[in-house]
């Protein structure tokens, strides 16, 4: 067995750009720094390939951590064709869109005191209960606008919610015509609010009908690529969409902090997905094991910098 290219020592310089830093990490090429650099290369190829339908998977508490603006900007730039998210991220997106804020907190604190002060904690991010009061008022008013004679899909429901907002992920998706899928929407405050609304209304939501439009899209797509943040339901929903087609994903980058050896999908390698046929044998794919609040902005900023030079 022969050695590969030599490792180049990273040299940091004043005013070094993000793109230059990621390229330097690529020349070092080791561990997850090397994986991040490869992920940037793959993501750039995916965005430049005009034949590719671009999926984005959003899991983990990314909006409370301030990452929602990146997703919004990618939608606005046309870099996302299909978004699949957890209900929690969309809940917090709506909370921000109606004027409420998440706050810097601490992971070292008394959660009992926070409970008494009506403050909810997401690791080191605080969110007062008042935000959920305003969220409930907004959601109940939005649901009241739904046509009772129509059977709604989850994507149609989210489109309706996005059309009623001025900013954020759902608002940008509605403006740009990007479908948003949320197969586990019941596992969120959006789901709880819909359940509350359904006690006095006859609105029907078909949780399975989104599969038709998604799989139709996959059949039509000449090529597909995915940037997956976290894992869980969005990751599986994206990758399994290809199982009904003769194709697989051609590009895939996953950013996750979970380990592969525990057997969970969130940490599973993308190579494992090849065994299922979700990703093609020839696909360009890499998993970056690190905190996605670090890797997502680095990866996106580096690729946007490269593409801005065109």
Secondary structure, 3 states (H helix, E strand, C coil): CCCCCCCCCCCCCCCCCHHHHHHHHHHHCCHHHHHHHHHHHHHHHHHHCCCEEEEEEECCCCCCCCCHHHHHHHHHCCCCCEEEECHHHHHHHHHHHCCCCCEECCCCCCHHHHHHCCEEEECCEEEEHHHHHHHHHHHHHHHCCCCCCCEEEHHHHHHHHHHCCCCCHHHHHHHHCCEEECCCCCCCHHHHHHHHHHCCCCCEEECCCHHHHHHHHHHHCCEEEEEEECCHHHHHHHHHCCCCCCCCEEEEEEEECCCHHHCCHHHCCHHHHHHHCCEEEEEEEEEEECCHHHHHHHHHHHHHHHHHCC
